[in-house]
Amino acid sequence: NMSEIFKPNFDKNEQEPKKEAVRNVYDKEKFSPETAKDHVESLVTDFKDYYSLLGYREEPSVQISSGVDPTVRFIGSHVSVFKPYLGENNVPAPGIFMRQDCLRTRNADKLLDDDYFPNWGSYFPSIGAMTPPERLDKACDETFDFFEKRLAISRENLLIRISSADTDLVDACKQRYGEENLEIDSRKPEYYRHNIGMEGVSGRNFNIALRNPNAEGFADIGNIILLEDAQKQLGVEIALGSTTILKQLYGLDHVQDCTPVIGLNVENETIRRKFEDAIITSAILCREGLRPFGQNNRNRILKQYVRSLSYFRAKSGINIEDLSQIVSNFEKREFPESTDQVAGVITEFVKAFENELLVKKNLTDDDKKIKESLELLT
């Protein structure tokens, strides 16, 4: 009986009688997993409404595995969609904006490494905009207004991390902020440089950070990037992380709490975060029609995530049926408008991989590790 084993992870203060909720520097408290999606959509809507009112035009988003940008396997930034405008040097004024679901598979090779803790999930909804280069000062002002006016973040909680070498960027920020909001040259030079995988194009950026909710220190939540080639400036990109913003404002433990997987009651935080990541990434990619077989690079990466589900379920003592239910519940919450579910598909692949491990002769190191963990489960 699932309900006996799995008690959903509610906020600590929901189980005991209501104490005075802990408010952070933004006067907010953590939101529950059940309301996470509403918070993400609300922030995205704020962003879209704000830039629409400024006259920016919305670009339609693309599938993560669409291949519209041949330099990446998966869309990892909205800049992939904006690139054609840069290539023709015709970014429309005042600008374009979009919400783009992204996947950065930096955790894929370390899923089975028990010593590796993922500070980021692979999947995240990105919000971004682009404007012509002559609007640099204006774009900075608009973006600062978004945080101060639209999101009501007071300026002492905002920090600009910038390089003194980029005098044009420094000037743009100084029109608005004094020394107390500027952190100059605190990082290595490459921190202020941006590569978008476009021949001959490079970016110079400053980062925007928000004060940590416990008031100690700051964390980056986005950047403004001036893109140029050897001859001319091409555009200004505004790149913001919706989940990183929410993590700061609401004091979340992890960005993945914005796309929560409810029902994983796993004590070991490292296993739990990677288990969540594997479920989210497997579901997102399978929903786009990818399947974890074949030699194509995208399919091979998906296979890494799906296969790791066996390892994580073994480490967590979760049987196949419960895993299927957890994935299904995630899909229902994350994609409420959709009738197609891939939980069944994913479960069938997990079963097939596990059966294959029993008979397979030449096991890779990863195979052996997964097989051993499953043997301890039974």
N, C-alpha and C positions, 0 to 999 in steps of 0.2 A: 504494500500500500504506500503510494508515493507521499501522501500527506503526512504519514508518520515520520518518514525519513527526512523529507525536505521541508524545513521551515524557511519560508522566504526571508532573505536578509533585509529586514526593515531597518530603518534608522534606529540607533540605540534608544533614542528618546521616545520611540513610539511604543516600545514594549512596556516600559514602566509607566506609572501615572505621569501625566504631563508635567514636566518641570518647566521652568522658564527656558525657552529655546535659546540655544547659544547663537547669538548674533555676531557676525564678523565685521570687519571694517566697512563693508558695503551694506551693513544692516540687513544681511540675508542669512538664511540657514540652509543646510543641505536639502535638496528636494528628494522625494521618494523615487524609487525606480519606476513606479507606475506613471509618474508625471514627467519623466525625463524627456520623452518625445515632444510633449507640449512645450517644454522650455526651449528645446532646440528650434522647433518650428517658429516659435514666437520671436526668437532672436533673428532667425533668417528673414522673417517677415518684416521686422524692424529695419533690417539692412536694405531689403528690397524697396520698401516704402520710401525710405530716406533717400536712396539714390534715384529712384523714380521721380521724386519731387524735384530733384536738382536737374532733371531733364535727361539723365542717363537712360540708355536703352537696354532692356534686358536681353541677354543672349540665351538661347535655349541650351540646357545642359545635354551632355552626351553620355552614352554608356561608358562605364569604367573600362570595359574591354573593347571599346569601339575601334581602336586603332587609328583614330583621326590624326594622331600625332605619331608618326613612325619612329620617333626617337625614344619612345617609352613603351613598355609592355602594357602598362595600365596607366590610366589618367591619374597623375599624382598631384595635379594643380590645375586650376582654371586657366593658367597661362597656355596650356596646350590648345585650348579652344580659341584663345586670343591671338595665337601666333600668325594666322593668315593676315590679320590687320597690320601686324608689325612688319611682315615680309613685304607688304605692298606700301608700307609707310603711310597708311591712311586710317589711323585710329580716329573714329568719328568724335566730334565735339558735341556736347561736353564730355561724353564718355559712354562706355558700356559697362554692364555689371552682370553678375550671375551667381547662382548657387550651383556648385558642382560637387557631386559625390566623388571622393578620391580614395585611392588605395596606394599606400607605400609599403611594400612588402619587406621592410627592413627586419622584421621578426622571423621571416620564413625559415632561414637557415639555423635559427637558434631555438626553435620551438622545443626540441628535445634536450636542450642543454639546461639542466636543472639549476645551474648557477646564474643563468641569465634572467634578469628581471626586466620586462618590457615597460619602459616609462610611457610609451605611446602605443595606442592600438594601431593596426594596419589601416583600418577604414576610418574616414572622417568626412563630414560634409564641410566643404570649403566655401567661403564667401569672398568674392573678389571683384575688383573693378579695374578699368584701364581708361586713361585719359591722355590727350595729346601732350607732348613734352612741354609746350609753352604754358600749360596749366599747372605746372609743378606746385607753385605757391598756393594756388587755389585748391588743388587736390589735397594738400597737407591740411589746409584750413578746414576743408569739408570733412576730412577724416577725423580730425581732432574734435570737430563739432559733433560728429556721430557719437563719439565716446562721451563727451561732456554733456551734450544736450539730449541726445536721443536715449543714451543708456544711463544718463544721470550719474556719471562717475566724476567725482570732484578731482580737480587737477593735481592735488597733492598725491593722488593715488596713481598718477600716470608718469611714466618715465620714458624718455627717448634715448636709446643707445645708438650713438652716432660717431663717425670718424671725422676728426678735424681736417683730414685731407679732402673731404667732400664739402668744399666751401658753399656750393650752391644748395646742398641739402641742409647744411647748418644754418644758412641765411633764411631758408624757408621756415625752419623750425623756430628760429629766434624771433620771427615776426610775432610769434605767439607766446613762446615760453622763455623764461629766464634760466639762469644756471641751475636752480634747484630742480628743474625738470629735465636737464640734459646730463647724460652720463657720457663723457667724451673719451674715446680711445681706451675704454676699459677692457676691450677684447682684442684677440689677434686680428691682423689685417683682413684675413679671409672671411671673417664674420660679417664684414661690411661689403662683401662682393657676392654676386649672384650669377649663376650660370643657368640658362634656361634651355640648353641643348639646341641652340640655333647658331649655325655657322656665322662666325664673325660678330655675334651679338653678345654683349656683356652687360651686367647690371651693377649699379652701385646702390646700396640700400642703407637705411637706418631701420632699427627695430623699435616697435612700440611694446612696452611692458606694463603690466598692471601690478600694483602692490599685492603681495601675498595676503590672503584673507586673515592670517593671524598677525598681520602688520609687519612681519619681519622679511625684508627683502622684496624682490620683484621677480616676475616671470614673463618672458616674451609671449605675446599673443598674436603678433602679426608684424608685417613690415611694409614699407613703401620703397619701391625700387624704380630707379631711373634707368631705363634700358636704352642702350646706344650701340652704334657700330663705329667703325673707324672715322666715318665722315660726319655723322649727325646723331642727334638724339631722336629716338623712335617713339617713346611713350613712357608714361608713368603707370606702374602697376601698384594697386593696393591689394595686399594679400592678408586676409584675416582668418584665424582659426575659430570656428564657432564653438568647438568643444573646449579649446584652451581658454577662451573668454569665459565660458560658463563655469569651468573648473575654478578660475580665480574668483568670480563673483559669488559663487555659492559654496566655495570651500570644499569642493569635491575631493575625494581621495585620489581619483584617477580620471583621466579623460573618458575612459570607457564607461564611466557611470552615466554618460550622456546617451549611450546606446546599450542599456543594461541587459544582461542575460539573467533573467530571474530564475531561481531554483537551483543554482549551483552552490550548494552549501559546502564549499571546499575550504578547509582550515588553512592550507598552505597558500599564501597570497600569490606567490610566484606561479604556482600551478594554476590557480584560479584565473589570474589575468591572462595567461596564455591560452587557457581553455576557452575563455570568453572570446579572445581574439580569433581563435580557430573556428569557433561556431559562427561568429559574425562574418568573417571573411569567406568561409565556405558557403554560407547562405547567400551573401551578396553576389558572389561570382556565379553560383549555380542558378540564381534567379536571372542572371543575364544570359543563361543558356550554355555556359561553360560546363564541361564535365571533366572529372579528374582522371583522364586516361589519354593516351596518344602522346606524341613526341613534341607537340607544339609547346613553346616556352610557357605560355599562359596556363595551359592545362597542367603542365608539370608543376608549376608553382601552386596551383589549386590543389593538386594531389598531395603536396607537402602538408598543407593545412588540414585536408580531410583525413589523411593518415594519422596525423598527430591526435585526432579525436580519440582514436583507440588508446593511445598512450595516456591521455588525460583522463579518460573514463576509467581506465584501470587504476591509475593513481588515486582517483577520487571514489572508487567503489560504486560507480554508477552503471547500471545495466543498459543494454541497447534500447529497450523500450522507453526508459526514463529519458535517455539522451534524445531520442526522437521527439518526445513530448516537450522537452526544454527548447529544442530548436524550433519546433512548431509554434510554441508560445512566443518565442522571440519574433518570429515572422509576423504573427498576428498583431503584435504590438507595434512593430517597426513599419509594417506595410498593411495597415488596416483596410485600405481600399482594394487590396488585391485578393483574388480568389485562388490564384495559383500558389501552391506551396511546394517547396523543394525539400522539406524535412524528410519525407519518405525516400526521395532519391538519395539524399546524403546518407541516410541510415543504411540503405541497400549497399552503397559503396563501402561503408565502414564494415558491414558484415562480410562483403566479398573480400576485402583486404585481409580481414582476420582469418577467414577460411583459407585464403591463399598462403598465409604465413605458416599454417599447420603442415602444408605439403611442400612448400617451396624448398628447394635444395640449397641454392647459394644465397644465403642471407647477407645483406649489407649490415653494417654496424647499426644503422637506424632500425632495420628489420629486427635485429637481435634484441635491441633495447625495448622495442614495442612488444615483441613476443614474450620476453621475460616478464614485463610488467603485467601482461595478460595472464600468464601462468600463475602469478601471485594472486590474481583476482579470484580464481576459481577455487 
